[in-house]
């Protein structure tokens, strides 16, 4: 699955276009490397997204083409967040 689609399906980012823009600006890293929107991901990959106010890092637990809103968070496990709480 492509990283931009995963970010949309998992609802980490609201729209796929936002995910694509974040990737193109170098704000999305997979396993420590900045990736483009077409980068293929797999279960166990570590993803970090850098926002204006901080960042979030998570591990991909499951890949699905579609999920219901209340199941979306089960696709990943947050390792750490930096920002808002400061």
N, C-alpha and C positions, 0 to 999 in steps of 0.2 A: 504494500500500500504506500502511496505517496505521502510525504510528511504534511503537505498542505491539506489533503483530504482527511488525514487522521486528526489534525488540529480542529477541523470543522466538525467532524463526526463526534469527537470526544467533547466538543463544546469548550475547549480550552480557548479558542478564538471563535467569535460569533459567525463570521462568514469566511468562505474559502478565499475570497479576494483579499481579505485582511491577512490571512495566513500567507498567501503568495507575496504580498507586499512586505511582510515581516521577513520572509526568507530572502527576498531580493535585496533588502537593506542590510542583510547580515546579522539580523537579530535572533535567528534560530540556529542553535547548534545541536548536532547529534553526535554523541560520544566525543565531545570536545572539539568538533570541527564545524565551522559555519557551513550550512547547506543551502542549496537552491530548492525551490518548491517541488521539483520532480524527484527529489531524493527518496529512494526506497527505504522504508524502515521495517524493523522486525521486532518481535517480542523480546524484551530485555534491553533494548536500546535506551540510552539515557539522553533525554532531551532537555535543553535549557532555552528559555525564551527571555530575552532582555527587553524590558519595557522602559518607558521614560522614568517611571518611579521606582524601579527595582527589577527583580527577576524571579522566575520560578523554574525549578528543576524537578523533573519527574522521570520515572521509569515506565516504559510501556509494558502493560501486563497482558493485554489482549487486543487483537485486531478484528474489527467487524465493519462491514460496509455501512450498516445503519444500526442505530440503537435508539431507544426511547430516552427522553430527557432525563428521567430519574435513574437510568442505567449508565449514562455517559461517564460518570466519575469512576465507574468500575473498570474502565479501560486503562487507567494509569494510576500510579501511586506517587504522590508528591514526596520528594526528598527534602526540599527546602524552599522557602520563599524569602526574599529579601526586599525590603521596601516599606510598604504601608505601615507596619508596626512602629517604625522609627519616629 
